[in-house]
Amino acid sequence: MEHVTVQGADIPAVGLGTWQLTGEECYETVSAALELGYRHIDTAQLYENEQEVGRALADSDVDRDDVWITTKVTPGNARRDDVVESTEESFDRLGVGYVDLLLLHWPNPLVSFRDTARGMAELRDDGLISHAGVSNFRRWRLRRAREKSTIPILADQVRFHPFYTHGALREYCQKVDTMLTAYSPLAHGGLLDDPVLAEIGERYDKTPVQVALRWVTGFENVATIPKTTSRDHLAQNIEIFDFELTDDERDRISRPSYLKSTGLFLRNEMGI
């Protein structure tokens, strides 16, 4: 496993995303991931699966301190007191004494991030979170959040894949030593049989998915949290650090298209 190092923190470059995983399926998937070597698990209050994630952690043979755990505060809990109270409730569901990274899941235009950051700083000062960050913040909003925050912003978690490359945000994150965490790195399933990835993968005996994940993790300061419930795919998703893409291959993989990205999201995630 490679790691992303930002602000002195080392984060596994590939983790497990748990959006839309609930109940026993979530428990079994997290359990399998931990058994296979994953040490980075991402959850959120909105996912309503923190309890299952926590149960899998408790039942595994992996020491809690060896796993990077990220959870997220819902936008409705963005005010200082709500940040503190809701995060403490997350700890109860997760069964842990702290989380490594707490994110604000989406911007809340009715609440100043300064107030949110104060709640996060309080949690950090009490030893309940190690780091704070945001999710779904564009570059201008991330810059403004950093200006207002009383606590360093370690990460911004955003949708990121070869059709949605966030060039300006990625460059800004590199400049200010902030991690970009890529969710939906497989373009909502749109890259599973992508011909460009398949052709490149033949050279390395890798699947299109593995090539896509290697492309994502090849950027500076970028980690990713692909989601899958298949044990075989869980294993394949972390077997990506034994090859390197050439600059030409990386350029071929990168095909920014807001129209295509949005279409895949609406079709495969929203059923539209």
Phi, psi and omega in degrees: 000128171274163181233151171261128180247115177223138177050035177082358180260141177251118184241130176306132188291336176237126176235185179253121172275142185238016177301134179072006174264125181221168174056214183296328178299318178296312180303312183292323180292314179296319179300315179295319180299315179297320179296324182280350176118002176294139178225029180212112182237132182244129177220189182192155175301319182295336183285340181055040178225012181301323181296318179292321176299315180296322180294320178296319177298315182295325184274351181276166177272003183274133178292137183305321184292348179269358183245128175278116182248126175245133168227171189227141176274133177293151179304329179291347177253028188283343179287153189310305183296323180290324175303310182296309184296314183291326179291321175298325175292325175298319178301318179298317180291321180284337182072031181236161179269347179199163169239153182285326184215128176244125181246150164277120193295317177218154174300144172244104184294347180267354182232127176295135179298339176302320180291318177300314182296327177296320176296318178296319179297322178298317179296320178295315181297333177271004178076018184266337171227149178269325183214162179233158178193194184224170177217142179063035176257125172287172186304312184296324181285324176296316178300317180294321179297320179296323180293326184271341192283142174265006179222141180301142177266108185280326189210155169232118181263122185220161172293128188206123178197177186300341176264355182215087198262351174048048184304313183293317179295318181297316179296321179295318179299320177298319183296322186255015176057053179237142179277137169258118178261119186269114170259163186051048183291350180257019175055046176056039180087356184286351181253002187297326179233033182295127185295326178294314179295322179297317180296315179294321181298328179301326181294327184252003185059047180234156178280163174304322178298315180296322177295317179298317180291327177291323176299314181298311185284353178281350177277147177295136175068020182245126170247168181216154184227069178297152179247134172202154176252356181277128179299319179298318180290325174303315180295316181296326185293340177253002177263058186233004187257015179254016175209158179233135176280146175282164178300320179296318179295320179297320178294322180292324181291322183285111182224071184304130177204103180298323180297313181293318179300313180295320179298318179294321179296312183294323183284313189267336181255327183256349179070027182262000000 
